[in-house]
Amino acid sequence: MPPKRVLIADDTEFFRTALKDILSRAGYEVVGEASNGAEAIELAMTLRPDLVILDVVMPAKNGLEAARAISALNLPLKIVMCTSLGYEPIVEEAVKAGASGYIIKPPSESKVLAALKAL
């Protein structure tokens, strides 16, 4: 069964809103939004989402640091990184940090849903 409860973490409100709209139309429930990595870790612990979408570049812990911390919680969730930095070293680091997939910005509905379907 695909993940349905989603936490979005990005320091850009415009991006969070765009992603929330895409996910809502596709039947996902956005249970929380974080504007930095530290907040994402806290919300992952309290909200227990099925999926966490993390921007790579964020203040107060970047997405890779947040992914490592969230992975260490051993919660039954998937992590997807979102970045405009689509080059190989970042993707490799994201996988090492616990990510199951990634989305390249700017997100189109088809790219986002294809990335989530691949989980």
C-alpha positions as CSV (number, residue, x, y, z in Angstrom):
1,M,0.0,0.0,0.0
2,P,1.5,3.4,-1.0
3,P,2.2,6.0,1.7
4,K,-0.7,8.3,2.3
5,R,0.1,10.5,5.3
6,V,2.8,13.0,4.3
7,L,5.1,15.5,6.0
8,I,6.6,18.2,3.7
9,A,9.8,20.0,4.8
10,D,11.0,22.9,2.7
11,D,12.1,26.4,3.7
12,T,10.1,27.9,0.8
13,E,6.4,28.3,1.5
14,F,5.6,28.5,-2.3
15,F,7.2,25.1,-2.8
16,R,5.4,23.6,0.2
17,T,2.0,24.9,-1.1
18,A,2.6,23.7,-4.6
19,L,3.6,20.2,-3.4
20,K,0.7,20.1,-1.0
21,D,-1.7,20.9,-3.9
22,I,-0.2,18.1,-6.0
23,L,-0.4,15.6,-3.2
24,S,-3.9,16.5,-2.1
25,R,-5.2,16.1,-5.7
26,A,-3.6,12.7,-5.8
27,G,-5.3,11.5,-2.6
28,Y,-2.5,12.0,-0.1
29,E,-3.1,13.6,3.3
30,V,-0.5,16.3,4.1
31,V,-0.4,16.0,7.9
32,G,2.4,18.6,8.5
33,E,4.7,21.2,7.1
34,A,8.1,22.1,8.3
35,S,10.3,25.1,7.2
36,N,13.6,23.6,8.4
37,G,15.3,20.3,9.1
38,A,15.1,20.5,12.9
39,E,11.3,21.1,12.7
40,A,11.0,18.2,10.3
41,I,12.6,15.8,12.8
42,E,10.3,16.9,15.6
43,L,7.2,16.6,13.4
44,A,8.3,13.2,12.1
45,M,8.5,12.0,15.7
46,T,5.1,13.4,16.8
47,L,3.0,13.0,13.6
48,R,4.4,9.6,12.5
49,P,3.7,10.1,8.8
50,D,4.1,7.4,6.2
51,L,6.2,9.6,4.0
52,V,8.6,12.6,4.6
53,I,9.6,14.8,1.7
54,L,12.7,16.8,2.6
55,D,14.3,19.7,0.7
56,V,18.1,19.2,0.7
57,V,18.9,22.9,1.4
58,M,17.2,24.1,4.6
59,P,18.3,26.0,7.7
60,A,18.6,24.5,11.2
61,K,19.7,21.1,9.8
62,N,19.7,20.5,6.1
63,G,17.7,17.8,4.5
64,L,20.5,15.2,4.5
65,E,21.1,15.8,8.3
66,A,17.3,15.6,8.9
67,A,17.1,12.4,6.8
68,R,19.8,10.8,8.9
69,A,18.1,11.8,12.1
70,I,14.7,10.6,11.0
71,S,16.1,7.3,9.7
72,A,17.7,6.8,13.1
73,L,14.3,6.9,14.7
74,N,13.5,3.6,13.0
75,L,9.9,4.7,12.2
76,P,7.9,2.8,9.5
77,L,8.2,5.6,6.9
78,K,9.8,6.5,3.6
79,I,11.9,9.5,2.9
80,V,12.0,11.3,-0.4
81,M,14.5,14.1,-1.0
82,C,13.6,17.1,-3.1
83,T,16.3,19.3,-4.6
84,S,17.2,21.5,-7.5
85,L,20.7,20.0,-7.1
86,G,20.1,16.9,-9.2
87,Y,23.6,15.8,-9.6
88,E,24.9,12.4,-8.6
89,P,26.8,13.1,-5.4
90,I,23.8,14.6,-3.7
91,V,21.6,11.7,-4.8
92,E,24.2,9.2,-3.4
93,E,24.4,11.1,-0.1
94,A,20.6,11.1,0.1
95,V,20.4,7.4,-0.3
96,K,23.1,6.9,2.3
97,A,21.1,9.2,4.6
98,G,18.0,6.9,4.3
99,A,16.1,8.3,1.3
100,S,14.2,6.0,-0.9
101,G,13.8,8.4,-3.7
102,Y,14.1,12.0,-4.9
103,I,12.2,14.7,-6.7
104,I,14.0,17.4,-8.8
105,K,12.7,20.9,-8.5
106,P,10.6,22.5,-9.9
107,P,8.1,19.8,-9.2
108,S,5.6,18.9,-11.9
109,E,2.7,16.8,-10.9
110,S,3.9,13.9,-13.2
111,K,7.4,13.9,-11.7
112,V,6.2,14.0,-8.1
113,L,3.6,11.2,-8.6
114,A,6.1,9.1,-10.6
115,A,8.7,9.4,-7.8
116,L,6.1,8.4,-5.2
117,K,4.8,5.5,-7.3
118,A,8.4,4.2,-7.5
119,L,8.6,3.8,-3.7
